[in-house]
Amino acid sequence: MNVVLWGVYPYLVLVVFFGGLIWRYRYDQFGWTTRSSQLYESKLLRIASPLFHFGILVVVVGHFIGLVIPESWTDAIGVSEHMYHVMALSLGAVAGIATLAGVALLIYRRRKTGPVFMATTKNDKLMYVVLVAAIVAGLATTVVSVFDPNVTNYRETVSPWFRSLWVLQPDVDAMAAASTSFHVHVVVGLALFAIWPFTRLVHAFTAPLHYLFRPYIVYRSRDDVPGTRAARPGWDPVGTRDRDR
């Protein structure tokens, strides 16, 4: 079972993830969108969307640091293991709660706003279930690691396993030695990546970089203000007055 979960399952997820992105880009470019519903309701969206997006951004950065950067590197720059865990737990808890609050408001808004709920697909509902499960599992690992002294250090188990996947030598034993809470979090997190390309989450891979380089849109008033040129008619009637006479 450990070989299946930590040596096979991650690669199946990677195949589905990248294959799904390629398929979606080639055959469903018009569906590569969040299907914005701001037109139907904007008050709750103004609160929920920043909460969720800024929270998830901090969560992603925290996961990257914890999984990719080895413990020896942080020790080399003078960050002790105790200091690292205090910062990780405090920032992770705040970001996780903000993300969970944001997604809870988004789900409430989607359920209570008629047109928004009618535009919700089955894929959206599945995505929300798995996303919430992943966030809750992540917060649970944070709480458990604080109050349970028997929890293993993820930088000595989960992180080496994660890095070993990318060199095609999965360290199954390292991941198997992690605590149960981390096992649940990783399984649910991988499931989220497996369905990612087939949901509205795919818009995260569309960065509007062209906005940085496109020219400004200039708006000019047509009101008659002193110092401005009078507006010219678009078409001049040619020869109509002569014929009327």
Legacy VTK file of the C-alpha trace (Angstrom):
# vtk DataFile Version 3.0
C-alpha trace
ASCII
DATASET POLYDATA
POINTS 245 float
0.000 0.000 0.000
2.830 2.432 0.775
4.333 1.797 -2.663
0.963 2.468 -4.319
0.239 5.632 -2.314
3.678 7.218 -2.258
5.387 5.659 -5.291
2.641 5.272 -7.915
-0.234 7.587 -6.995
1.816 10.828 -7.290
2.945 10.003 -10.825
-0.605 9.109 -11.896
-1.692 12.507 -10.583
1.104 14.243 -12.512
0.080 12.506 -15.752
-3.586 13.473 -15.271
-2.645 17.007 -14.227
-0.369 17.886 -17.140
-2.356 15.821 -19.632
-5.542 17.551 -18.512
-3.983 20.992 -18.874
-2.812 20.206 -22.417
-6.202 18.755 -23.379
-8.073 21.706 -21.866
-5.869 24.229 -23.637
-6.228 22.517 -27.007
-9.929 21.704 -26.966
-11.566 24.017 -24.438
-9.846 27.385 -24.555
-13.176 29.217 -24.311
-13.863 27.341 -21.079
-10.481 28.287 -19.603
-12.015 30.860 -17.294
-13.421 31.405 -13.817
-16.860 32.076 -15.323
-17.083 35.301 -13.335
-20.364 35.878 -11.496
-19.626 39.393 -10.208
-22.506 40.724 -12.300
-25.001 38.833 -10.125
-23.525 39.630 -6.691
-20.552 41.748 -5.691
-20.824 42.662 -1.985
-19.820 39.277 -0.596
-17.412 38.722 -3.472
-15.420 41.826 -2.487
-14.706 40.223 0.890
-14.512 36.527 0.015
-12.318 36.720 -3.069
-9.384 38.679 -1.527
-9.555 36.530 1.630
-9.314 33.348 -0.393
-6.755 34.466 -2.982
-4.319 36.204 -0.613
-4.678 33.369 1.884
-4.018 30.671 -0.709
-1.039 32.633 -2.047
0.620 32.589 1.386
-0.254 28.891 1.745
1.383 28.081 -1.605
4.543 30.039 -0.725
4.694 28.310 2.662
4.332 24.872 1.075
7.046 25.700 -1.445
9.488 26.746 1.274
8.688 23.762 3.461
8.821 21.131 0.727
11.508 22.399 -1.639
14.061 24.125 0.589
16.092 21.599 2.641
16.549 22.006 6.376
20.296 22.428 5.917
19.750 25.551 3.809
17.732 27.374 6.473
20.272 26.321 9.103
23.041 27.793 6.939
21.440 31.254 6.958
20.971 31.192 10.730
17.305 30.180 10.966
17.060 27.610 13.733
14.576 24.747 13.512
12.544 26.169 16.417
12.371 29.615 14.801
11.406 28.091 11.472
8.543 26.078 12.967
7.229 29.039 14.982
7.077 31.192 11.844
5.639 28.373 9.732
2.921 27.519 12.256
1.904 31.131 12.925
1.804 32.238 9.281
0.348 28.919 8.166
-2.446 29.080 10.706
-3.400 32.660 9.783
-3.238 31.954 6.039
-5.161 28.693 6.412
-7.946 30.300 8.428
-8.186 33.195 5.937
-8.342 30.747 3.032
-11.000 28.623 4.737
-13.066 31.696 5.640
-12.795 32.966 2.063
-13.868 29.697 0.464
-16.698 29.328 3.017
-18.037 32.759 2.022
-17.670 31.896 -1.667
-19.669 28.686 -1.179
-22.331 30.517 0.861
-22.594 33.191 -1.833
-22.832 30.563 -4.572
-25.581 28.693 -2.710
-27.665 31.726 -1.736
-27.448 33.729 -4.981
-29.882 32.166 -7.452
-28.174 32.940 -10.790
-24.751 32.028 -9.365
-26.054 28.706 -8.034
-27.714 27.903 -11.361
-24.377 28.434 -13.130
-22.617 25.985 -10.773
-21.581 22.772 -12.522
-21.018 19.300 -11.062
-17.286 19.814 -11.501
-17.531 23.002 -9.428
-19.302 21.177 -6.602
-16.704 18.392 -6.592
-13.919 20.958 -6.676
-15.309 22.801 -3.645
-15.614 19.548 -1.666
-12.030 18.478 -2.377
-10.654 22.011 -1.915
-12.306 22.422 1.491
-11.146 18.929 2.499
-7.551 19.821 1.551
-7.661 23.101 3.512
-9.214 21.457 6.580
-6.682 18.616 6.442
-3.855 21.149 6.240
-5.166 23.093 9.237
-5.611 19.820 11.116
-1.951 18.925 10.586
-1.014 22.340 11.982
-3.158 21.870 15.092
-2.008 18.282 15.620
1.664 19.206 15.250
1.255 21.842 17.988
-0.511 19.680 20.573
0.873 16.221 19.795
4.597 15.805 20.601
4.676 12.462 18.763
4.088 14.034 15.351
7.076 13.525 13.063
8.916 16.470 11.554
7.612 16.870 7.990
10.949 18.357 6.909
12.515 14.965 7.624
9.746 12.860 6.065
7.345 14.602 3.657
9.882 17.077 2.247
12.551 14.503 1.271
9.821 12.345 -0.283
8.487 15.293 -2.289
11.929 16.205 -3.613
12.686 12.585 -4.464
9.658 12.437 -6.775
11.237 14.903 -9.183
14.374 12.812 -9.644
12.210 9.715 -10.283
13.443 7.988 -7.137
10.487 8.228 -4.717
11.563 7.808 -1.105
8.583 5.697 -0.079
10.008 4.889 3.333
10.398 8.561 4.258
6.761 9.329 3.447
5.567 6.150 5.161
7.305 7.344 8.343
5.262 10.567 8.403
2.301 10.973 10.752
-1.232 9.990 9.729
-2.369 13.615 9.547
0.264 14.302 6.873
-0.778 11.161 4.988
-4.390 12.365 4.816
-3.338 15.879 3.806
-1.105 14.614 0.991
-3.695 12.152 -0.369
-6.411 14.825 -0.478
-3.993 17.420 -1.866
-2.983 15.110 -4.713
-6.666 14.447 -5.463
-7.159 18.216 -5.787
-4.353 18.414 -8.358
-5.878 15.481 -10.269
-9.199 17.305 -10.800
-7.607 20.754 -11.144
-7.448 20.925 -14.981
-11.147 20.046 -15.308
-12.480 22.767 -12.994
-12.526 26.555 -12.802
-9.222 26.382 -10.854
-7.484 26.089 -14.229
-7.571 29.885 -14.506
-4.675 30.016 -12.017
-2.377 29.135 -14.937
-3.508 32.060 -17.049
-1.425 35.011 -15.924
-2.487 38.252 -17.691
1.112 39.272 -18.378
0.114 41.157 -21.523
-1.603 43.737 -19.285
1.879 44.936 -18.328
2.778 45.810 -21.910
-0.448 46.840 -23.617
-0.934 50.589 -24.298
-3.161 52.729 -22.137
-6.796 53.128 -23.141
-7.441 56.861 -23.468
-10.946 58.164 -22.820
-11.830 61.660 -24.053
-14.955 63.586 -23.224
-17.155 64.875 -26.070
-18.587 67.685 -23.923
-18.090 71.228 -25.167
-15.478 72.539 -22.763
-13.510 75.717 -23.385
-10.215 74.955 -25.064
-11.342 71.681 -26.672
-12.099 71.049 -30.318
-15.741 70.757 -31.247
-16.935 67.296 -32.159
-17.176 66.658 -35.880
-20.152 64.850 -37.369
-19.495 61.334 -38.524
-21.260 61.733 -41.920
-22.064 64.883 -43.870
-25.227 64.830 -45.986
-23.959 65.289 -49.538
-26.419 66.663 -52.087
-29.584 65.967 -50.098
-30.478 69.630 -49.540
-30.183 70.409 -53.245
-32.557 67.605 -54.103
-35.067 68.752 -51.468
-35.163 72.162 -53.054
LINES 1 246
245 0 1 2 3 4 5 6 7 8 9 10 11 12 13 14 15 16 17 18 19 20 21 22 23 24 25 26 27 28 29 30 31 32 33 34 35 36 37 38 39 40 41 42 43 44 45 46 47 48 49 50 51 52 53 54 55 56 57 58 59 60 61 62 63 64 65 66 67 68 69 70 71 72 73 74 75 76 77 78 79 80 81 82 83 84 85 86 87 88 89 90 91 92 93 94 95 96 97 98 99 100 101 102 103 104 105 106 107 108 109 110 111 112 113 114 115 116 117 118 119 120 121 122 123 124 125 126 127 128 129 130 131 132 133 134 135 136 137 138 139 140 141 142 143 144 145 146 147 148 149 150 151 152 153 154 155 156 157 158 159 160 161 162 163 164 165 166 167 168 169 170 171 172 173 174 175 176 177 178 179 180 181 182 183 184 185 186 187 188 189 190 191 192 193 194 195 196 197 198 199 200 201 202 203 204 205 206 207 208 209 210 211 212 213 214 215 216 217 218 219 220 221 222 223 224 225 226 227 228 229 230 231 232 233 234 235 236 237 238 239 240 241 242 243 244
